[in-house]
Amino acid sequence: MKKKKEKSELNITERKKKIKNTVLEWVIINFGVLMLAFGVFLFKGPNNFATGGVSGITIIISNFVTPLVPFLSQSVLNFILNGLLLIIGFIFLGRGCTFKTTYCSLMYTLEMYAMQWIFQACGMEISSGHTLTNEKFLEFVYAMLLTGIGSAILFNCGASSGGTDIVALIVKKYTNLNIGKALFVTDLLIASSTFIVFDVQTGLYSILGLFFKAFLVDSVIESIGKSKFVTIITANPDLIAPFILEGIHRSFTSYNATGGYTGEDKTVMLIVCNRAQALKLKLQIKKVDPHAFVILTDTNEILGKGFRSPL
């Protein structure tokens, strides 16, 4: 009876933790979408920084369409193009066009439209040629930072803003082409077209932004997913184990070993934890077993219970 009660309490705790993690994940996803929308609407669009993707295509198309049909602004064109790609995605991919991607794509375009409405209501015009400041390089930096970090947050959560990612999934399904290279070539063509559509300065910024964003997204994803792999070689595992289990709420793997120089029996303990937990563990080991040998290694991605689920 007691074991049954403990098992029930454990299940309730795990469910609460799962709900908490799910809520946190969606908060993070919405934050990433908001950063992406701010970056495109406030900085990329007005400066015509077409660094690829649907936002790059709409920046170029709106240069021809919007003067003729004012209603078809970048935000509206972005909404239409993303909507069409989502429909195509559902037709050709089915479940491959995930709920997260659909949600992020819709929220991204709706937030863009909402920003346009809010700024117009406040008597401010943010559009091609009407920038937030007169400092083009400053706006370029913010455009790349906001969109790069926003995209990285979404990718880290297993989502994206849709657009050309859906085209990539379709190409991947029906061909043997290298998707990364195909997307890069497509984005490069979009960025290069700004030399013709706009001017040399905008073209150079767009090409630079394409490379800058690629490196930034990779860097941010690695930073977000970075954890610590801790190896502890100790003669007193009983002094360290309780803190690992109860102090930082992690588990460990251990095995017996022999010191090559001293010939003494040792225990090797292997732990994976986040950076804050690793710092606490290091300080605790120094306090209870100053003779322990501790190795801390950076890890870019951990798959498994307590970390990211295997894809």
Solvent accessible surface area in square Angstrom, and as a share of the most:
residue,aa,sasa,rsa
1,M,201,0.90
2,K,153,0.65
3,K,166,0.70
4,K,153,0.65
5,K,129,0.55
6,E,91,0.41
7,K,135,0.57
8,S,54,0.35
9,E,91,0.41
10,L,103,0.51
11,N,61,0.31
12,I,73,0.37
13,T,81,0.47
14,E,79,0.36
15,R,142,0.52
16,K,137,0.58
17,K,125,0.53
18,K,144,0.61
19,I,111,0.56
20,K,145,0.62
21,N,78,0.40
22,T,61,0.35
23,V,88,0.50
24,L,99,0.49
25,E,54,0.24
26,W,62,0.22
27,V,90,0.51
28,I,68,0.35
29,I,0,0.00
30,N,46,0.23
31,F,112,0.47
32,G,0,0.00
33,V,1,0.00
34,L,70,0.35
35,M,25,0.11
36,L,10,0.05
37,A,0,0.00
38,F,74,0.31
39,G,0,0.00
40,V,5,0.03
41,F,15,0.06
42,L,19,0.09
43,F,20,0.08
44,K,3,0.01
45,G,1,0.01
46,P,4,0.03
47,N,9,0.04
48,N,20,0.10
49,F,0,0.00
50,A,0,0.00
51,T,6,0.04
52,G,8,0.07
53,G,16,0.16
54,V,10,0.06
55,S,12,0.08
56,G,0,0.00
57,I,51,0.26
58,T,4,0.02
59,I,1,0.01
60,I,25,0.13
61,I,66,0.33
62,S,6,0.04
63,N,52,0.27
64,F,120,0.50
65,V,40,0.23
66,T,40,0.23
67,P,99,0.62
68,L,149,0.74
69,V,67,0.39
70,P,103,0.64
71,F,135,0.56
72,L,39,0.19
73,S,17,0.11
74,Q,27,0.12
75,S,3,0.02
76,V,13,0.07
77,L,22,0.11
78,N,0,0.00
79,F,86,0.36
80,I,77,0.39
81,L,44,0.22
82,N,4,0.02
83,G,24,0.23
84,L,95,0.47
85,L,22,0.11
86,L,9,0.04
87,I,102,0.52
88,I,67,0.34
89,G,0,0.00
90,F,101,0.42
91,I,126,0.64
92,F,88,0.36
93,L,25,0.12
94,G,34,0.33
95,R,231,0.84
96,G,35,0.34
97,C,5,0.03
98,T,60,0.35
99,F,143,0.60
100,K,48,0.21
101,T,15,0.09
102,T,22,0.13
103,Y,58,0.22
104,C,0,0.00
105,S,0,0.00
106,L,74,0.37
107,M,55,0.24
108,Y,9,0.04
109,T,1,0.00
110,L,91,0.45
111,E,27,0.12
112,M,4,0.02
113,Y,100,0.38
114,A,45,0.35
115,M,13,0.06
116,Q,31,0.14
117,W,166,0.58
118,I,88,0.44
119,F,37,0.16
120,Q,111,0.49
121,A,73,0.57
122,C,91,0.54
123,G,70,0.67
124,M,92,0.41
125,E,103,0.46
126,I,19,0.10
127,S,40,0.26
128,S,45,0.29
129,G,66,0.63
130,H,91,0.41
131,T,47,0.27
132,L,72,0.36
133,T,53,0.31
134,N,154,0.79
135,E,106,0.48
136,K,55,0.23
137,F,126,0.52
138,L,86,0.43
139,E,2,0.01
140,F,6,0.03
141,V,43,0.24
142,Y,103,0.39
143,A,0,0.00
144,M,0,0.00
145,L,64,0.32
146,L,38,0.19
147,T,1,0.00
148,G,0,0.00
149,I,50,0.26
150,G,0,0.00
151,S,11,0.07
152,A,0,0.00
153,I,17,0.09
154,L,2,0.01
155,F,86,0.36
156,N,27,0.14
157,C,17,0.10
158,G,46,0.44
159,A,6,0.05
160,S,11,0.07
161,S,28,0.18
162,G,5,0.04
163,G,4,0.04
164,T,22,0.13
165,D,40,0.21
166,I,1,0.00
167,V,63,0.36
168,A,10,0.08
169,L,71,0.36
170,I,31,0.16
171,V,40,0.23
172,K,132,0.56
173,K,116,0.49
174,Y,128,0.49
175,T,61,0.35
176,N,161,0.83
177,L,111,0.55
178,N,89,0.46
179,I,35,0.18
180,G,50,0.48
181,K,140,0.59
182,A,34,0.26
183,L,45,0.22
184,F,80,0.33
185,V,79,0.46
186,T,56,0.32
187,D,27,0.14
188,L,60,0.30
189,L,122,0.61
190,I,19,0.10
191,A,0,0.00
192,S,42,0.27
193,S,32,0.20
194,T,0,0.00
195,F,75,0.31
196,I,154,0.78
197,V,36,0.21
198,F,40,0.17
199,D,70,0.36
200,V,97,0.55
201,Q,102,0.45
202,T,2,0.01
203,G,0,0.00
204,L,106,0.53
205,Y,32,0.12
206,S,0,0.00
207,I,38,0.19
208,L,92,0.46
209,G,0,0.00
210,L,14,0.07
211,F,87,0.36
212,F,81,0.34
213,K,48,0.20
214,A,49,0.38
215,F,148,0.62
216,L,30,0.15
217,V,16,0.09
218,D,83,0.43
219,S,67,0.43
220,V,25,0.14
221,I,49,0.25
222,E,86,0.38
223,S,54,0.35
224,I,77,0.39
225,G,17,0.16
226,K,60,0.25
227,S,9,0.06
228,K,43,0.18
229,F,69,0.29
230,V,2,0.01
231,T,19,0.11
232,I,0,0.00
233,I,53,0.27
234,T,2,0.01
235,A,60,0.46
236,N,63,0.32
237,P,37,0.23
238,D,120,0.62
239,L,90,0.45
240,I,0,0.00
241,A,17,0.13
242,P,66,0.41
243,F,48,0.20
244,I,0,0.00
245,L,92,0.46
246,E,128,0.58
247,G,36,0.34
248,I,6,0.03
249,H,145,0.65
250,R,49,0.18
251,S,79,0.51
252,F,58,0.24
253,T,84,0.49
254,S,56,0.36
255,Y,115,0.44
256,N,134,0.69
257,A,35,0.27
258,T,94,0.54
259,G,18,0.18
260,G,87,0.84
261,Y,215,0.82
262,T,81,0.47
263,G,48,0.46
264,E,91,0.41
265,D,119,0.61
266,K,50,0.21
267,T,22,0.13
268,V,10,0.06
269,M,0,0.00
270,L,49,0.25
271,I,1,0.01
272,V,39,0.22
273,C,0,0.00
274,N,61,0.31
275,R,118,0.43
276,A,64,0.50
277,Q,33,0.15
278,A,3,0.03
279,L,98,0.49
280,K,116,0.49
281,L,1,0.00
282,K,89,0.38
283,L,105,0.52
284,Q,43,0.19
285,I,5,0.02
286,K,149,0.63
287,K,160,0.68
288,V,46,0.26
289,D,6,0.03
290,P,92,0.58
291,H,172,0.77
292,A,19,0.15
293,F,125,0.52
294,V,43,0.25
295,I,76,0.39
296,L,63,0.32
297,T,65,0.38
298,D,76,0.39
299,T,29,0.17
300,N,80,0.41
301,E,91,0.41
302,I,34,0.17
303,L,91,0.45
304,G,26,0.25
305,K,191,0.81
306,G,47,0.46
307,F,62,0.26
308,R,68,0.25
309,S,85,0.55
310,P,94,0.59
311,L,188,0.93
